Amino acid sequence: MREFVQAADAVGATTKKNEKIRVISELLRSLELRDAELAAQFLTGRPFAQADERVTGVGGSGLVKAIAEAAGLVGENFGSTYRKYGDIGDVAQAMLQGKNPAGELSLEAVGVLFRELSAARSSLQKQELLRKAFQNARAGDVKYIVKILTGDLRIGSKESLVEEAIARAFSRSVESVRRANLLVGDIGETARLAAEDRLESAKIRLFHPLGFMLASPVETPEELFAEAEALALFVEEKYDGIRAQVHKDASGKVKIFSRTRDEVTEFPELYGPLGKLPGELILDGEILAWGGERPLPFTELQKRLGRKQIDMWMQHDIPVKFVAFDLLYEDGQLLLDTALRERKERLARVVAGAGDAIRVTRTAVCKTAEEVATEFRSALAAGHEGIMAKSTESLYTPGRRGGAWLKLKLPMATLDVVVTAAEYGHGKRHKVLSDVTFAVRDGEKLLNIGKAYSGLTDKEIEENTEFFVRTTIEDQGFRRVVEPRLVIEVAFNNIQRSKRHESGFALRFPRIVRLRPDKPVAEIDTLARVEELFAGQTQRGSVSRKESE
């Protein structure tokens, strides 16, 4: 770990992208290949590969207890230390500094620790594994173990940066490295393939979710053609459901993945119809709650999320459909570089005769802003959020947001944010954490922008309270600083300048619209988006709705 820690510190000490890439590439070249695989993986801030479904199950409170035990400081209040550093990994280093200067873990030992944490069943077992590891490691080692476990290195090292470093380390093209990593879903394996000059051997793996192609927001039909630079656009209804990627093999096995690349298991009635589709497939689409001839609001669908058991009554009361709008893979052929026009033709053939539970999105070809406006009005009348407009020749670019896919929605001021702290309420809510502080992204940082307490049901507040207690970083009595993991959508009247929040802005009359368990923290709205909305309200006297996926 010594070389890894030194390199990670160096990466975090510079703001220059090329210098970060240089440091990481030199680290990868200097290590044995197995260690290089692990280093590449850990530098993404994750203990396991994207394609690996394992999780460590370690929360903030468990980490704090293990750190305190290793430091011999059980029972002390670490609030002031946390406020000084603002990062639990840096807190761990400060508490353990000088405790075990001769200790050191290998990268392989850290990999074993993560695997053992994933296999451990109880929190006490996990805590004991951490304590032993921390007592045998130097403070710097523990710092990065903790940062990886919490999923945030905070050194400006992202997977795309590691891909570029791999390309430089082993003299391969960045495009070939990114393509291989997309297919195998394992940055460590990608590093090995690059080192062995076998990137071209990377093959798609079913049941490893690909990144989702994203859309950019526009505010008028006229903007669509200017942004997409296309003579004709496919215009589809914009759904208010759960974006879902379906994988199906030749035997009929089906798995469904959300945009966070987690498996979705709350809709068992879809497996049968999807499993009957012909061949091996990867479909992109949306799961919608459906009533009669139109979709139900997302709030209805949300009632089915997070349930371990879905009974027949729930399936009857809140039926769902999978609406497909893209085909990414069919019978051994990856279609990402195939024009959308052809992908849709193939999709129509695949889903033909699939039954009522599986549908293909209705698509219109529009060549003018007037035609788009007509489709927009029709979509709203049908109960949808708005429309999607896609260049007919667009390729599928996973994880990217560009001008090929655009979206137009009904104006309404909302942002996707992440909860950073929670407070106990008043009156009947004095025992639950109902008042939440939330933040937007600014590069690697999270900046608070507001506080809200209305919009959720009593049951949602109770469930969130349990979650906040489990993920508490600092207990301040009436208030808890929590791990930034819960994404919510908040509505507001307008944005104003403020010295109260780190972002420099405050949302006026914020209220929670809904929880967004389908959205990762990496995709919440940014400070740049807030600034854009602030400038827009000044120019137009109103705020347009944020781009919600």
N, C-alpha and C positions, 0 to 999 in steps of 0.2 A: 504493500500500500504506500510505501514511502514515496516512490516515484509518482504514483497517482496523485497523492496529496500535494506534492510540490507543483505538479502540472496544473491541477485544479485551482490552486491558489494563484498561479501565474495567469490562468485564464480569467479568473475573477478580478485580477488587478488591472487588466487593460480593457479599454472600451473599443479597441480596434479589432475589427472582425478578422482581418488577415493575420494579425498577431495571435489571436485565439486559435485560428486554424493551424498556424505554424507550430504552436506549442503542442496541440493535440496530436498533430501528425508525427512530430518528433517522439512523443511519448509512445505512440503505437508502434513506430519502427524500432524503438529501443527494447520492447518487451518480447518475451516468448509469445508464440502465436496464441496459446490459450489465454494468457494474461491479457493480450491485446484485445481478444474477444470480450473479456469481462470489462476491461477499461472502457471500450467503446460503448458497451451497454450501460455501465454506471454513469458515464458522462451524459447520457440522455436524462438522468434523474429518475430512472426506473430500475427496480431490482431485477425485473424479468423482461423478456422481449415482448413486443406488441402482440405477437401471435400466441404468447403463453398466457393462459387464463388464470394462472396462480396469483394469489395476492398474499401479502404477509399478515394482514389483519392486525397490524400494530397501530394503536392510536396515540394521540399526544400525551394523554395522562400516563399510559404505560411507559412511554419513552422517558418522561420526566421522572417517574419512580425508579426506573433502571439506572438513569444517570445519577440520581441522588444516592442510590445504594452503592454504585461504583465509586462515587466521590466521598462516601462516608459522611454525607450531609442529610441523612433522612430526617424529615420533620421540619426542615428550614423553609422559609418563604423565599421563593426565587423570583418574586414579582419584579423587584428592582433590577435584578440581573437581566431578566427578559426585556424590560423596558429599555435597558441600556443597549442591547444588541438587536432586539426585534426579530430574532431568528433562533429557533430552538437548537439548531446545529452549532451556531456560534456560542450559545449559552453552554452547551455541553463541553465545548473546547475550553471555555473560561473556567468551568467548575472542575475540570479534570487536568488542567494545566499543571505539569510537574508531578502528577501522581504516579505515572509509570513511564518515565523517560526511556527505559530500555525495551519496553514492550513494542510489539509490532505484529499486525496481522498481514497475511498474504492476501492478494486479490482472490485467490481460490478459497481461502478460509472465509472471506466475506460472502462469496457466492454460496458456500455451504451454509452459512448463518441464515441467509435469506431463504434458502430452501427449507431449513429446519423450522424457521418461523412460520412459513406457509403450512408446514405439516402439523405444527403444534396445535392442539385443540383448545387449550384454555389460555386465558390471559396471564395466569400465573406461570404457566410453562414458558410463554413467550417472554415474560419479564425476566425469568431466570436465565434464559438463553442470552438475552441482551446484557444482563448484569455480568455474566461470565465473560462475554466477548469484550465488553467495555473495560473490565479489569485487566484484560490481557493486551490491551491496545494503547497506543499513544493518543493524546488528546486530539491531534489532527485527524487520526484515523476515525475516531468516534464522531468527530464533526461531520465528516462526509458520509459515514454510515447513516447517521440521523437524517441528513439532508436527502439522501436517496430514499430512505424509508418514508419521508414526508412528501416525496415527489417534487421537490423544489430545490435545486442546487443553488440557485441565485448567483450564478457566476456568468450568466450569458451564454451558456452552452446548450443549444437545442439540437434535436436530431438532425436537422438539415445542416447544421454546422459540423456535426460529427461526420456526416456523409461527405462533406467537402474535405475534411481532414483525412478521411480514409482514402479518398481519391488522390490527394497529394502524397500521402505516406507511401502508397504502393504504385504510384504513377499510372493511375487509371482515369478515365474521364468521369466527371461528376455525374453526367447523365446516366452512364452505365451503372454507377454505384447506386444512384437513386432508384433506378429501375429495378435492380436486384433487390434492394431493401423493400421496395413496394411489394414485390412478389413473395418474398420469404417472410417478411414481417419480423425480422430478427437482425438488428444492427450488428450484433456480435458475429453471427453467421456471415453477414455481408462483408465484414472485415476479413474474415477467413477466406471467402471467395475471392476478394480483391487481392489478398496476399498471395493466393495460389493461382491467380490469373484465370479464375473460373467463373467470372461474373455472368457470362453468357449461359451458364448451365442452370441459372436460377429459374425455377418453375413456380407457377401459381399454385398455391395451396388452398384447397377448399376448406372452409370453416376457419380461415384466418381473414378477418374483415379488412378490406381495403379502406383507404381514406375516402371520405365523401367529397364529391365536387360541390362547391359552394357557389352561391349567387350573390351578386352585388345589388344594392338597393338603388332605385331611381324614384323620382317623385312625379313624373309626368310621362304620358305615352310618347311624347316627342323625343324624350331623352333615350328611349330604348334603342332606336335606330342609330342615333349618334354614338352611343356607347358600344353597341354590338358590331357596328360597321358591317351590317349585313343587309342585303336587299330583301330578304324574307326571313321571318322569324316563326318558329313554332311557339304558339301561345297556349299555355295550359293553366288549369285552375291551381291556385296556391292553397295548399291544404293546411288546416290547423290541427295536425295530429303528431305522430311520432315518426320521424325519418327512420327508415329501416332498410337494412341490406340483408337480403335473403340468400343463403347458400344451400344448394341442394345437390346431392350426388346421385349417381346412377341407381343406387339401391332405394332411393326415396327418402334418405335421411335428410332432415332439414334443421338448420339453425338460423336464428334471426338475431341480427346485431343492431344496436343503436348507434347514434353518431359518436358516442363516447367509446365505441368498439367493444362494449360490454354485451353479453348475450341477453336477449329479451326472452323471458319465459312466461309472461303473464297472459299469452294469447294462444293456448293450446289448440283451440278450434281451427287455427290457420294451418297447422302442420299437415293435416290430412290433405286438404286441397292443394297445398304447395307441393307436397310429396308426390302428387300424381302428375305434375308437369313433366314433360318429356326431357330426358337427358340430364347432363350436368349443367348447372346454371348458377350465376350470380345476378340477382336482380336488385335494382335500386327503386325504392318507392316509399310509401307512407302508410302507416297503420292509422285508420280512422274509426272512431265510434260512429255508428250509423243507425239512423232511425227512419224507417219508411223510405223515402226517396232522396233523402239529403243527409249530410253529415251532422253529427251532434257536436256541441262545443267541446273544446279540449278539456274543460273541467269535468265532463262526464267520463271521458277516457281516463283521466287522471285517477278516478276512483278505483281503477283496476291496477294501477301501477304499485309495485312494491309488495304485492300480495304473494305469499308462498303457495297458497291454495286458492284456485279459482273454481268455485262451484258452478253447477249448471244454472242456478238462478242468476248469478252474476253474468254469465254468458248470455242468458236470455234477456236480462234487463238492459245490459249495455253490450249489444252485439258489435262486432268489429269486421272491417274489411281491409284487405291489403290492396292498395291501388298502385300498380307498377307504372313507372314512367321511364325506366332505362334498363338495358341489358348490357352487363359488363363482361360476361363470360358465358360461352356456350360450347360444351363438348370439346374441351381441350383448346379452344381458341379464345385468347384474351382480346377484347374488343375496345380497349381504351383508345386506341389510335384509329378507330373506325369512325366515320362521320355519323353524327346523331341521326341523320336521315336513314342510313342503313340500319343502325341499331334499333330504331323504332320499327322498321319493317320486320326485322327478325323477332322483336318482342311481341308484335301482334300475332305472329305465327305460333310462338311458344305458348301464349296465354289463351289462344282461341279455344273455346269450349271448356274453359277451366271451371266454370260454375260461378255462382253469384258472389262467393266469398273473395274471389280474386278478380280484380278488374284492371283494365289498362286506362290510364288517364285520357280524357278527351282532349284532343289536340287540334287546334285550328292554325292554318297558315295565314299570317298577316303580312301585308306589304306596305301598309300605311298606318299612321298614328290613329286615324279615324277607326280603322278596323280593330286596332288594339283597344281603343276606348270602348267599343261595343262589347268586346270580349270581357273587359274589365267589369262593366256593369252587369253582364250576365253572370259572371263568377260571384259577385257580391250577392246577387239575387238568389243564387243557388246555395248560399250559406257558407261560401269559402272566404278566405282572408283577402284574396286578391288574385293576381296572375303571376305566372312565371313566363319569361320570354327567352327563348334559346335560339342561337344561330343554328340553322339547319345543317351546317357543315361542321359544327363544333365537335372537338374531341373531348374525351372525359379526362379531366386532370384532377386526380385525387388530392384532397386537402387544400386546393387552391381556390381563390376567389378572384374572378376576373370579369372581363366584359362579354364573354361568350354566353354566360347565363346571368340574367337580370331578373329582378322582381319588383313588382309595383303593388303596393298595399294601401288600404284605406288609411288616411292620415290619423295618427293617434300617438301621443308622446309616451313611449316606453323605452326602457333599456334593460338589457340582461346584465346582472351584477352578481357578485359573490359576497356572501355573509362573512364578515370578519370578527364580529362581536355580537353578543346577545345579552340583554338585560331582563331582569325579572319585572313583570308588569305591576299594575296596581289593582286594588279592589279584588275581584274574583280571579284575577290573573297574577296574584302576588306569588304564587308557587310555580309559575311556568315562565320560561324564557320567551316572551312574546315580542319584545322590542328589539329589532335587529339593526345593526350598523352594516352598511354594505359599501363595496368598492368597485371601481373600474380598473382596467389594466393600463399601465404606462410602461411598455417594454417589459422588463422583468419585475417591475414593482406593482403593488396593488395600492391604490390611493382611495381613501374613503371619500364618499360624495354625498352620503345621506343616511337617514335613519327612518324606519317605518315600523308600524305596529298593527296596521289594519289590512284586511284582505284575505286572511287565512281562517279556516274553520277551527273550532276548538280542538278537534281531533288532530288536525295538521300541526297545531301549536304544541300539543302534548307529544306527538311523535318527534317534532323538531327539538323539543326540550331534551328528550332522551338522547338524541343525536348530538346536541351541543355539549351535554355533560360528558359523553364519551370522547368527544374531540376537543375538549378544553385544553388550551395551552397555558392559560393563566387565569386562576380563579381570583377575582377581585372583590368577592363578596356578592354585591348586588349585580355585578357584571362579569361576564366571562369572555376573554379573548379566545376565539376558537380557530381551529384549522380552517383555512379558506377552501371549503369543499362544496358547500351548498349554494347552488346557483338559483337565483330567483329572477323573475321578471317584474319590474316595478313601473308603474305609471306615474305621471306627474303633470302639473299644469304648465310649468315652464322652468327654465334654468336661470340661476342668478350667480353672480360673482360672490365668493365667500372666503373669508380668511379662517373660518372655523374648521374647514376640512382640508386635508393635505392636497386634494385635487385642485383647490382654488375655486371650486364651484359647489353649489348646493342645489338640490332638486326641491322645487316648491310644491308642497302638499303631496309628497310621495306616498303611494299605497301599493301593496303587493298585489299583483295581478294573478300570479300563479308560481308554483314551484317548477323548476326546470331540471329534473333529474336526467333528462336526455341530453343535456348540454354540458360539455367539459368546461372547466375553469379557463382553459387556454383560449376559449372562443367567446368569452364574455366581451361586452362592449369596451371600447378603449377611451382614453382621455381625448384622443384625436376626434373620436366620434362625438363626444360631449361638446368639444369646441366647435365642431361643425354644426351641431344642432343649435348651440348658443348663437353662432353667427347667423344661422338661418332664421331664427326667431326674430332677431334684430332686423333682418332685411324684410321678412314677410309678415312679422307680427304674430307668428304662430310657430309651433314646433311640429315637425313631421314625425311620424312613427319610426322607431328604430327598425333596423333590418333584423327581424327575428326569423331564425331558421326553424 
